[in-house]
Amino acid sequence: MAGAKIESNMFLINAPAGSGKTHFIQDKVNSIVDRDPSARILCITYTERAAKELQARILSEEAFISTIHSFMNFFISPYYAHSEAIDLYYELYKNDIEKRIQENEALNIDDPQNRNSKYLIAKGLEPSLDVSIKLIKENTKSIYYNEKNYNTLYYGGLSHDNLLEFAFSFLDKYPVLQFRLREMFQYIFVDEVQDTDAKILRLFYNAVKGTSTELYYFGDKMQEIYENYDGGFENEYRNFDSSLSKEFKFNHRSCGEIVDVLNNLYGRKDSDRQESKKGYNGVSPKLIICQNIEAYYTEHMSELDGFLVLRIANRARFARNNPNETMENIFNGISNIYPYGSKVTPIDVMLPPEGENSPDPLVEFFYAFGQLKAAFDAKHYAEVIQLFSSQMFITLDGRKKNVFHPSMKVSEHDDKARVQKALKKVFEEYSNDCKYSLENFLMYLVDQNIITDDFIEYIHHIEDEEGKAVYEQLLAIQLSEMKRLIDYKDSQSISTQHGVKGEGYPKVCFWSEDSKSNRPYVYMYDFFRIYTQLEHFGLESFQNFYYAFKSCITALEQNLGIKVSKMKSPNITDKNISRFDQLIDEFKGNSYFNYIFHESVCDYKEKREKNKLPTLKSIQAIFKPEIVNRILVAYKLFYVGCSRAKDELIVLVDQERISAFEGGFKAKMSAVGFKILP
């Protein structure tokens, strides 16, 4: 912090879950509005749901409350039809579009997978024309945000990630637009900054620096579990006034016993420790050592009734040993469409909050179809008609259309009998779920004039950056499995299955487990070991080590001209060995580095002392920052999982996984505040 210039209009609030950050934003904004009803205020939240909740708490309708993607779309969309924006789009994605064109030129003109032919038809152009980037650009009147994971390259559509990439490039090319940003708002509030890309943080920082606009960044370093933020804004953070963080002294969510555990896990001391607003309730958090967690949970399920069960791996919620009960294929198919790090997660798609739609158009259609059948069976025909009109999708060129066929519209009395007869037929066929894949059933609905072929065409047309149809895997799954997911979503049992991050719950059971095969990668038991055996362990020091180590590896790989993970034996040259030696020397005094990479460093040094070249295996094992991150994420997930408990907390731990350090682990966790069982 020495030498940092603290800006008078920039504020950083780092405070844990349950400490009242949302209430602070609400009260601060409302107090500004009370003083000046015309004040121009921007509030950026991480999710649409959070934006809606905050909007309901703010007195002024003038405050602009949205996610960063919605805001950036709002901010730059007035320029989407400008030639400068269209030129930049085709400059940024020229290679991707040309690659796509060439791949489709190799296909037969009548091939249903031929995107070139489909493009000409969609645009009403002569089928004999050669598709080129020049032709596509000439027929692009405007670009747009398609709100999907992938660009719709032929149509000027920006995906979720590419919207921000395009916006940053556009603002860099035309920096005068940043002046518009600083003139639009007098106050800017950004929540969940620990999950926000450093480019976004720097955008607002640069826009308000040296102005009277006040900038407030809110976050919790313990909840930084995604890879959106890479530590690239730490220098700028030194210029923020962080004194407001000291005002968040109370935890409004959890009882005193749980707050004590959280303070100890975080490493808070003396005046930095939080206090529980609720006080103590006499129930100690329990850490139960199990011979087998699965068996223990099954045996004690009745005792854990009413607990929110937290699992690290989302897949575990849908996998079943009985193939007639599993929903794992659906999970895999949706994970293929929404890979780790996407705006939308598979859980968002499969288990949307009550009262909200699934963000995926295909899954939402099947959920709506399930609702349609339930309403039809209950003879709630007004609901049936409402569902017909509410199912919309955005076409590839940005138009909004109805999923259901026009023949499903009910405007005359005779329409009711016709629609009723058609629905009765398709619902009878819906019961024969074992004979249909999702795609086959959709085609059946098209044949019966229940839905439009435009909707199927739209689903088929969505591609990833490699030009592959992203719904292919999901469409091949059996209808019977989708029906199981529909029943599961609507059942009460799912209230016990949520992700680790989220709102508080009266009783929480945290299932300690690794996630080594699927993202997010989490090394929970490696965290338990290092937390037990390393005397001085703390969030700030551990995270700073990760940032520094990752930065050094990035610089190393730039000098090497190759990723360490991609190195081969010929890359082990004297010059490169010198670089490895230098980096190891740089971190040799760091306790985290020495603990995590001890064996590999010893192997490396043993070879060096004998004037031998170190093995490629030891090099790749040392210069691997993702290992550090997976332990760090485990620490944060453990803390945040515990923080969700309001009144009662149980942690289940596998005895075999801690057997090598069991005594020290029990002593450490007892000191943290857990009652150890047995």
C-alpha positions in Angstrom: 0.0 0.0 0.0 3.0 2.3 0.4 3.1 5.1 -2.1 -0.5 4.4 -3.4 -2.6 7.5 -4.1 -6.0 7.0 -2.6 -8.6 8.5 -4.9 -11.4 10.4 -3.2 -14.1 9.1 -5.5 -13.3 5.4 -5.5 -14.4 3.0 -2.8 -13.7 -0.8 -2.3 -15.8 -2.8 0.0 -14.6 -6.3 0.7 -17.0 -8.0 3.1 -18.2 -11.6 3.5 -21.6 -13.1 2.6 -24.3 -12.2 5.1 -22.7 -8.9 6.1 -25.2 -6.6 4.4 -23.5 -5.5 1.2 -26.8 -5.6 -0.7 -28.6 -3.6 2.0 -25.7 -1.1 2.0 -26.1 -0.6 -1.8 -29.9 -0.3 -1.4 -29.6 2.3 1.5 -26.9 4.2 -0.2 -28.7 4.5 -3.5 -32.0 5.4 -1.8 -30.3 8.1 0.3 -28.8 9.6 -2.9 -32.2 9.6 -4.5 -33.7 11.3 -1.4 -31.2 14.1 -1.7 -31.4 14.3 -5.5 -34.3 12.6 -7.3 -32.6 13.3 -10.6 -29.3 11.7 -9.7 -27.9 9.4 -12.5 -27.0 6.1 -10.9 -25.7 2.8 -12.4 -25.8 -0.5 -10.5 -24.0 -3.5 -12.0 -25.0 -6.9 -10.6 -23.6 -10.4 -11.5 -27.0 -12.1 -12.4 -30.3 -11.1 -13.8 -32.0 -12.3 -10.6 -29.8 -10.1 -8.4 -30.6 -7.1 -10.7 -34.4 -7.8 -10.3 -34.1 -8.1 -6.5 -32.1 -4.8 -6.2 -34.5 -3.1 -8.6 -37.4 -4.0 -6.2 -35.5 -2.3 -3.3 -34.6 1.0 -5.1 -37.0 3.9 -4.8 -36.1 5.5 -8.0 -37.0 4.1 -11.5 -34.2 6.3 -12.9 -31.5 4.1 -11.5 -30.0 1.9 -14.2 -29.7 -1.6 -12.7 -28.5 -4.5 -14.8 -25.9 -7.1 -15.4 -22.6 -6.1 -17.1 -23.7 -7.7 -20.4 -27.1 -6.0 -20.4 -25.4 -2.7 -19.7 -22.7 -3.1 -22.3 -25.3 -4.0 -24.8 -27.3 -1.0 -23.9 -24.2 1.2 -24.0 -22.9 0.3 -27.4 -26.1 -0.9 -29.2 -26.8 2.6 -30.6 -23.7 2.1 -32.8 -24.5 -1.5 -33.9 -25.8 -0.3 -37.3 -22.9 2.1 -37.9 -20.4 1.1 -40.5 -17.6 1.4 -38.0 -19.2 -1.3 -35.8 -19.9 -3.6 -38.7 -16.3 -3.1 -40.0 -14.9 -4.0 -36.6 -17.1 -7.1 -36.3 -15.8 -8.4 -39.6 -12.3 -7.4 -38.8 -12.4 -9.3 -35.5 -14.1 -12.5 -36.8 -12.9 -12.5 -40.4 -10.8 -15.7 -40.0 -13.6 -17.5 -38.2 -16.1 -16.6 -40.9 -13.8 -17.6 -43.8 -13.0 -20.9 -42.1 -16.7 -21.6 -41.7 -17.4 -20.7 -45.4 -14.6 -23.0 -46.6 -15.8 -25.9 -44.4 -19.4 -25.6 -45.8 -18.2 -25.3 -49.4 -17.0 -28.9 -49.1 -20.6 -30.0 -48.4 -23.2 -30.8 -51.0 -25.5 -27.8 -51.7 -28.5 -29.8 -50.5 -26.8 -31.1 -47.3 -29.0 -30.0 -44.3 -25.7 -29.1 -42.5 -24.6 -26.7 -45.3 -24.7 -23.3 -43.6 -23.8 -21.5 -46.8 -27.0 -22.8 -48.5 -29.1 -22.0 -45.5 -27.7 -18.5 -45.3 -28.6 -17.8 -48.9 -32.2 -19.1 -48.3 -32.6 -17.1 -45.0 -31.5 -13.9 -46.7 -33.6 -14.5 -49.8 -30.6 -14.5 -52.1 -30.0 -16.5 -55.2 -29.1 -20.2 -54.3 -26.4 -20.1 -57.0 -24.4 -17.3 -55.4 -21.0 -18.0 -53.9 -21.0 -17.2 -50.2 -18.1 -14.9 -49.3 -17.2 -12.6 -46.4 -17.9 -9.7 -48.8 -21.4 -11.0 -49.5 -22.1 -11.6 -45.9 -20.9 -8.1 -44.8 -22.9 -6.4 -47.6 -26.0 -8.1 -46.3 -25.4 -7.2 -42.6 -27.4 -4.1 -41.8 -26.6 -4.2 -38.1 -24.8 -6.5 -35.6 -26.6 -7.5 -32.4 -26.2 -9.3 -29.1 -27.6 -12.9 -29.5 -27.5 -13.7 -25.7 -26.0 -17.1 -26.5 -22.7 -18.8 -25.9 -21.7 -18.7 -29.5 -21.5 -16.0 -32.2 -24.0 -16.3 -35.1 -21.2 -15.3 -37.4 -23.0 -15.1 -40.7 -25.7 -12.9 -39.2 -23.6 -10.4 -37.1 -24.6 -12.0 -33.8 -22.4 -11.4 -30.8 -22.2 -14.2 -28.2 -22.1 -13.7 -24.4 -18.3 -13.6 -24.2 -17.8 -11.9 -27.5 -20.1 -9.0 -26.6 -17.5 -7.9 -24.0 -14.6 -8.6 -26.3 -16.3 -6.5 -29.0 -17.2 -3.8 -26.6 -13.6 -3.5 -25.3 -12.2 -3.4 -28.9 -14.8 -0.8 -29.9 -14.0 1.4 -26.9 -10.3 1.1 -27.5 -10.7 2.1 -31.1 -13.1 5.0 -30.3 -12.0 6.1 -26.8 -14.3 9.2 -27.1 -17.1 6.8 -26.1 -15.5 6.5 -22.6 -16.3 10.2 -22.1 -20.0 9.3 -22.8 -19.8 6.8 -19.9 -18.5 9.3 -17.4 -21.1 11.8 -18.4 -24.0 9.4 -18.1 -23.6 8.6 -14.4 -22.8 10.4 -11.2 -22.6 7.2 -9.2 -21.5 3.7 -10.3 -22.0 0.6 -8.0 -20.5 -2.7 -9.1 -21.3 -5.8 -7.1 -19.5 -9.2 -7.0 -16.3 -7.7 -8.3 -14.4 -10.9 -7.3 -16.2 -12.5 -10.3 -15.7 -9.6 -12.7 -13.1 -9.5 -15.5 -10.3 -7.0 -14.8 -11.0 -5.3 -18.2 -14.5 -4.4 -16.9 -13.1 -3.1 -13.6 -10.5 -1.0 -15.5 -13.1 0.3 -17.9 -15.1 2.0 -15.1 -11.9 2.9 -13.2 -10.5 4.8 -16.2 -13.9 6.4 -17.0 -14.3 8.0 -13.5 -10.6 8.7 -12.6 -10.1 12.4 -12.1 -13.9 13.1 -12.2 -16.5 13.7 -9.6 -18.4 10.5 -10.4 -18.2 8.1 -7.4 -17.3 4.5 -8.0 -18.1 1.7 -5.5 -16.8 -1.8 -5.9 -18.3 -4.5 -3.7 -17.0 -8.0 -3.4 -15.8 -10.9 -1.2 -12.4 -12.4 -2.0 -13.6 -15.7 -0.4 -16.2 -16.0 -3.1 -13.8 -15.7 -6.0 -14.1 -19.2 -7.2 -14.5 -18.7 -11.0 -11.7 -17.8 -13.4 -13.3 -14.5 -14.5 -10.8 -12.5 -12.5 -7.1 -13.1 -12.9 -5.6 -10.7 -10.3 -4.9 -8.1 -13.1 -6.5 -5.2 -11.2 -4.7 -5.5 -7.9 -2.5 -2.5 -8.5 -5.5 -0.3 -9.2 -7.2 -1.6 -6.1 -4.4 0.1 -4.0 -5.8 3.5 -5.1 -9.3 2.7 -3.7 -10.5 3.9 -0.3 -11.2 0.6 1.6 -12.1 2.1 4.9 -15.8 1.4 4.4 -15.1 -2.3 4.7 -14.6 -1.8 8.4 -18.3 -0.8 8.8 -19.4 -4.4 7.9 -18.8 -5.7 11.4 -21.9 -7.9 11.8 -23.0 -11.1 10.1 -26.8 -10.8 9.7 -27.2 -14.4 8.4 -25.7 -16.9 10.8 -25.8 -17.7 14.5 -22.7 -17.0 16.7 -21.3 -20.5 16.7 -21.2 -20.5 12.8 -19.8 -17.0 12.7 -17.0 -18.1 15.0 -16.1 -20.9 12.6 -16.1 -18.5 9.7 -13.9 -16.0 11.5 -11.4 -18.8 12.3 -11.4 -20.2 8.8 -10.9 -16.7 7.3 -8.1 -16.0 9.8 -9.8 -12.9 11.2 -8.3 -11.6 14.5 -9.3 -9.2 17.3 -11.1 -6.2 15.9 -11.4 -7.7 12.4 -13.6 -10.5 13.6 -17.3 -10.3 12.8 -20.1 -10.6 15.3 -23.4 -12.4 14.8 -26.5 -10.2 14.9 -28.5 -13.2 15.8 -26.3 -14.2 18.8 -25.6 -17.8 19.9 -28.2 -20.6 19.7 -26.4 -23.3 21.6 -25.9 -25.6 18.6 -22.3 -26.4 17.7 -21.3 -26.9 14.1 -20.5 -30.6 13.6 -17.8 -32.2 11.5 -18.6 -35.9 11.1 -15.8 -38.3 10.0 -17.4 -41.0 7.9 -16.1 -44.4 6.7 -18.1 -43.7 3.5 -20.0 -40.5 3.0 -22.5 -42.0 0.6 -23.4 -44.8 3.0 -23.5 -42.4 6.0 -25.9 -40.0 4.1 -28.2 -42.9 3.0 -28.3 -44.3 6.5 -29.0 -40.9 8.2 -31.2 -39.4 5.5 -34.2 -39.1 7.9 -32.0 -37.2 10.4 -30.8 -34.8 7.6 -34.4 -34.1 6.4 -34.7 -30.4 6.1 -31.0 -29.8 5.5 -29.7 -28.1 2.4 -27.2 -30.6 1.0 -24.3 -28.9 -0.7 -22.4 -30.9 -3.3 -19.3 -29.7 -5.2 -19.9 -31.6 -8.4 -23.2 -30.7 -10.1 -23.1 -34.0 -12.0 -23.7 -35.8 -8.7 -27.2 -34.3 -8.5 -28.4 -36.1 -11.7 -26.4 -39.3 -11.9 -28.2 -42.5 -10.9 -26.9 -46.1 -10.9 -30.3 -47.2 -12.3 -30.3 -46.3 -16.1 -34.1 -45.9 -15.8 -33.6 -43.1 -13.2 -30.5 -41.3 -14.4 -30.6 -37.7 -15.8 -26.8 -37.7 -16.4 -27.1 -37.8 -20.2 -29.2 -34.6 -20.1 -26.6 -33.0 -17.8 -23.8 -34.0 -20.2 -25.6 -32.7 -23.2 -26.4 -29.4 -21.6 -22.8 -29.1 -20.3 -21.6 -29.4 -23.9 -23.7 -26.4 -24.8 -22.8 -24.4 -21.7 -19.3 -25.3 -20.8 -17.6 -24.2 -17.6 -17.2 -20.4 -17.4 -20.2 -19.6 -19.5 -22.7 -16.9 -18.5 -25.3 -19.7 -18.2 -24.5 -22.8 -16.2 -26.0 -26.3 -16.7 -27.7 -25.8 -13.3 -29.3 -22.5 -14.4 -30.7 -24.4 -17.4 -31.9 -27.5 -15.6 -33.0 -26.1 -12.3 -34.1 -22.4 -12.8 -35.3 -20.7 -9.7 -39.0 -21.1 -8.9 -41.1 -18.8 -11.1 -38.3 -18.3 -13.6 -37.8 -19.8 -17.1 -34.9 -21.9 -18.2 -32.4 -19.7 -20.2 -32.1 -22.4 -22.8 -34.7 -22.3 -25.5 -34.9 -26.0 -26.1 -35.0 -27.0 -22.4 -37.5 -24.2 -21.7 -39.7 -25.5 -24.5 -39.9 -29.0 -22.9 -40.5 -27.5 -19.5 -43.4 -25.4 -21.0 -44.6 -28.6 -22.8 -44.8 -30.3 -19.4 -46.7 -27.4 -18.0 -49.0 -27.5 -21.0 -49.8 -31.1 -20.4 -50.5 -30.5 -16.7 -52.8 -27.6 -17.5 -54.6 -29.6 -20.2 -55.1 -32.6 -17.9 -56.4 -30.3 -15.2 -58.7 -28.6 -17.8 -57.1 -25.2 -17.1 -57.6 -24.1 -20.7 -56.9 -20.4 -20.1 -53.4 -21.4 -18.9 -53.0 -23.6 -22.0 -53.8 -20.6 -24.3 -51.5 -18.4 -22.3 -48.6 -20.9 -22.7 -49.2 -21.0 -26.4 -48.6 -17.2 -26.7 -45.7 -17.0 -24.3 -43.2 -19.4 -25.9 -40.9 -17.2 -28.0 -37.5 -17.5 -29.5 -35.1 -15.1 -31.2 -34.3 -16.0 -34.9 -30.8 -16.0 -36.2 -31.3 -12.5 -37.6 -32.6 -11.2 -34.4 -36.5 -11.4 -34.9 -38.8 -12.7 -32.2 -41.1 -15.6 -33.2 -43.5 -17.9 -31.5 -42.5 -21.6 -31.0 -46.0 -22.9 -31.5 -47.6 -23.2 -34.9 -50.2 -20.5 -35.9 -52.9 -23.3 -36.0 -52.6 -23.4 -32.1 -54.0 -20.0 -31.9 -57.5 -19.9 -30.3 -59.6 -17.0 -31.5 -63.0 -18.6 -32.4 -65.1 -21.1 -30.5 -64.5 -23.8 -33.1 -60.8 -23.4 -32.6 -61.1 -24.8 -29.1 -62.4 -28.2 -30.2 -59.8 -28.5 -32.9 -56.9 -27.6 -30.6 -58.2 -29.9 -27.9 -58.3 -32.8 -30.3 -54.8 -32.1 -31.6 -53.4 -31.8 -28.0 -55.1 -35.0 -26.9 -53.4 -36.9 -29.7 -49.9 -35.5 -29.0 -50.1 -36.0 -25.3 -51.0 -39.7 -25.9 -47.9 -40.0 -28.0 -45.9 -38.1 -25.3 -46.6 -41.1 -23.0 -44.7 -43.4 -25.5 -41.5 -41.6 -24.5 -39.2 -44.6 -24.8 -39.6 -44.7 -28.6 -38.6 -41.0 -29.2 -35.4 -39.1 -29.0 -35.9 -35.4 -28.3 -35.2 -34.6 -32.0 -37.7 -37.3 -33.2 -40.4 -36.0 -30.9 -39.8 -32.4 -32.0 -40.2 -33.5 -35.6 -43.4 -35.3 -34.7 -44.7 -32.1 -33.2 -43.8 -30.2 -36.4 -45.6 -32.9 -38.5 -48.7 -32.4 -36.3 -48.5 -28.6 -36.7 -48.0 -28.1 -33.0 -44.7 -26.2 -33.3 -43.1 -24.4 -36.3 -40.3 -25.9 -38.3 -38.6 -22.5 -37.8 -37.9 -23.4 -34.2 -36.3 -26.7 -35.2 -34.3 -24.9 -37.9 -33.2 -22.4 -35.3 -32.0 -25.1 -32.8 -30.2 -26.9 -35.6 -28.4 -23.8 -36.7 -26.7 -22.8 -33.4 -23.1 -23.7 -33.7 -20.0 -23.4 -31.6 -16.8 -21.6 -32.7 -15.7 -24.6 -34.6 -18.9 -24.7 -36.6 -20.3 -27.8 -34.9 -24.0 -28.0 -34.1 -24.1 -27.6 -30.3 -27.5 -29.3 -29.8 -26.6 -32.5 -31.6 -25.8 -34.4 -28.4 -28.8 -33.2 -26.5 -31.2 -33.8 -29.3 -30.2 -37.5 -29.5 -31.1 -38.1 -25.8 -34.3 -40.1 -25.0 -37.5 -38.2 -24.4 -38.0 -40.4 -21.3 -34.9 -38.8 -19.6 -36.1 -35.3 -20.3 -39.5 -36.2 -18.7 -37.6 -37.4 -15.6 -35.8 -34.1 -15.4 -39.2 -32.3 -15.8 -40.6 -34.3 -12.8 -37.4 -33.7 -10.8 -37.4 -30.0 -11.4 -41.0 -29.8 -10.2 -40.5 -32.0 -7.1 -39.8 -30.8 -3.6 -36.7 -33.0 -3.3 -34.6 -30.6 -5.3 -34.8 -28.0 -2.5 -32.0 -30.0 -0.9 -29.7 -29.8 -3.9 -28.1 -26.5 -4.8 -24.7 -25.2 -5.7 -22.3 -24.1 -3.0 -22.5 -20.4 -3.7 -25.9 -18.8 -2.9 -28.3 -17.6 -0.3 -28.5 -18.7 3.3 -30.5 -21.7 4.6 -31.4 -22.6 8.1 -29.7 -26.0 8.1 -26.8 -26.9 5.8 -25.0 -30.3 5.3 -21.7 -29.8 3.4 -20.5 -32.9 1.5 -16.6 -32.7 1.4 -15.5 -34.0 -2.0 -13.0 -33.5 -4.7 -13.9 -32.6 -8.3 -10.9 -33.8 -10.4 -12.7 -34.9 -13.6 -15.0 -32.0 -14.3 -15.0 -28.2 -13.8 -14.8 -26.5 -11.5 -11.7 -28.6 -10.5 -11.5 -28.7 -6.7 -8.9 -30.4 -4.5 -10.8 -30.4 -1.2 -8.7 -33.0 0.6 -5.4 -31.4 -0.5 -6.8 -28.2 1.1 -7.6 -30.1 4.3 -4.0 -31.4 4.4 -2.3 -28.0 3.8 -4.6 -26.3 6.2 -3.8 -28.8 8.8 -0.1 -29.0 8.3 1.0 -25.5 7.3 1.3 -23.3 10.4 0.7 -19.9 8.8 -2.2 -20.2 6.4 -4.4 -17.3 5.3 -6.5 -16.2 2.4 -4.6 -13.0 1.5 -1.2 -14.6 1.6 -2.3 -17.7 -0.3 -4.2 -15.7 -2.9 -1.3 -13.3 -3.4 1.0 -16.3 -3.9 -1.4 -17.6 -6.6 -1.6 -14.3 -8.4 2.2 -13.9 -8.4 2.9 -17.5 -9.3 0.4 -17.4 -12.2 1.8 -14.1 -13.5 5.4 -15.5 -13.5 4.3 -18.6 -15.3 2.5 -16.5 -17.9 5.7 -14.5 -18.4 7.8 -17.6 -18.5 5.7 -19.2 -21.2 5.9 -16.0 -23.3 9.6 -16.2 -23.1 9.6 -19.9 -23.9 7.2 -19.4 -26.8 5.3 -22.5 -25.7 3.0 -23.6 -22.8 4.8 -25.6 -20.2 2.2 -28.3 -20.5 2.9 -28.6 -24.2 6.7 -28.8 -23.8 8.7 -31.8 -25.2 12.1 -33.0 -24.3 13.9 -30.9 -27.0 12.5 -27.8 -25.2 14.7 -28.6 -22.2 17.7 -26.5 -23.3 20.3 -24.8 -21.1 18.7 -21.4 -21.7 15.3 -22.6 -20.7 16.7 -24.5 -17.6 18.2 -21.2 -16.5 14.7 -19.7 -16.7 13.3 -22.5 -14.6 16.1 -22.1 -12.0 15.4 -18.4 -11.7 11.7 -18.9 -11.1 12.3 -21.6 -8.5 14.7 -19.3 -6.7 12.2 -16.5 -6.8 9.6 -18.6 -4.8 12.0 -20.8 -2.7 11.1 -18.7 0.4 7.4 -19.1 0.0 5.8 -21.6 2.3 2.9 -22.4 0.0 5.2 -23.1 -3.0 7.5 -25.3 -0.9 4.6 -27.3 0.6 2.6 -27.8 -2.6 5.6 -28.6 -5.0 8.0 -30.1 -2.4 8.5 -33.5 -4.1 8.8 -32.2 -7.6 11.2 -29.4 -6.6 13.4 -32.0 -4.7 13.5 -34.2 -7.8 14.3 -31.1 -10.0 17.1 -30.0 -7.6 18.6 -33.4 -7.2 19.1 -33.6 -11.0 20.6 -30.1 -11.1 23.0 -30.8 -8.3 24.3 -33.7 -10.3 24.6 -31.6 -13.4 21.9 -33.5 -15.0 18.9 -32.2 -16.9 15.7 -32.3 -14.8 12.9 -34.5 -16.1 10.1 -33.1 -18.2 7.7 -34.6 -15.7 9.2 -32.7 -12.8 9.2 -29.4 -14.8 5.6 -29.7 -15.8 4.6 -30.7 -12.2 6.2 -27.5 -10.8 5.2 -24.8 -13.2 1.5 -25.6 -12.9 -0.4 -22.7 -11.3 -3.8 -24.5 -11.8 -2.8 -26.9 -8.9 -2.6 -23.9 -6.6 -5.9 -22.5 -7.8 -7.7 -25.8 -7.3 -6.6 -25.9 -3.7 -7.4 -22.2 -3.2 -10.9 -22.8 -4.7 -11.4 -25.7 -2.4 -10.6 -23.4 0.6 -13.1 -20.8 -0.6 -15.8 -23.3 -1.4 -15.5 -24.8 2.0 -15.7 -21.4 3.7 -18.6 -20.2 1.5 -20.5 -23.5 1.9 -20.3 -23.2 5.7 -21.3 -19.5 5.4 -24.7 -20.5 3.9 -25.8 -22.1 7.2 -28.0 -19.9 9.4 -28.6 -22.0 12.4 -27.1 -25.5 12.0 -24.1 -26.8 10.1 -22.9 -30.3 9.5 -19.8 -31.2 7.5 -19.2 -34.7 6.2 -15.6 -35.9 5.7 -14.3 -39.1 4.3 -12.1 -40.8 6.9 -9.9 -42.6 4.4 -9.0 -39.4 2.6 -7.7 -37.8 5.8 -6.1 -40.9 7.4 -2.5 -39.7 6.8 -3.1 -36.5 8.9 -6.3 -37.4 10.8 -5.1 -36.5 14.3 -3.9 -33.0 13.3 -7.0 -32.5 11.2 -9.3 -33.2 14.1 -7.3 -30.9 16.4 -7.3 -28.1 13.8 -11.0 -28.3 13.0 -11.8 -28.5 16.7 -9.8 -25.3 17.2 -11.8 -23.7 14.3 -15.0 -24.4 16.2 -16.4 -27.7 15.0 -17.6 -30.5 17.3 -15.8 -33.6 15.9 -17.8 -36.8 15.6 -17.3 -39.6 16.3 
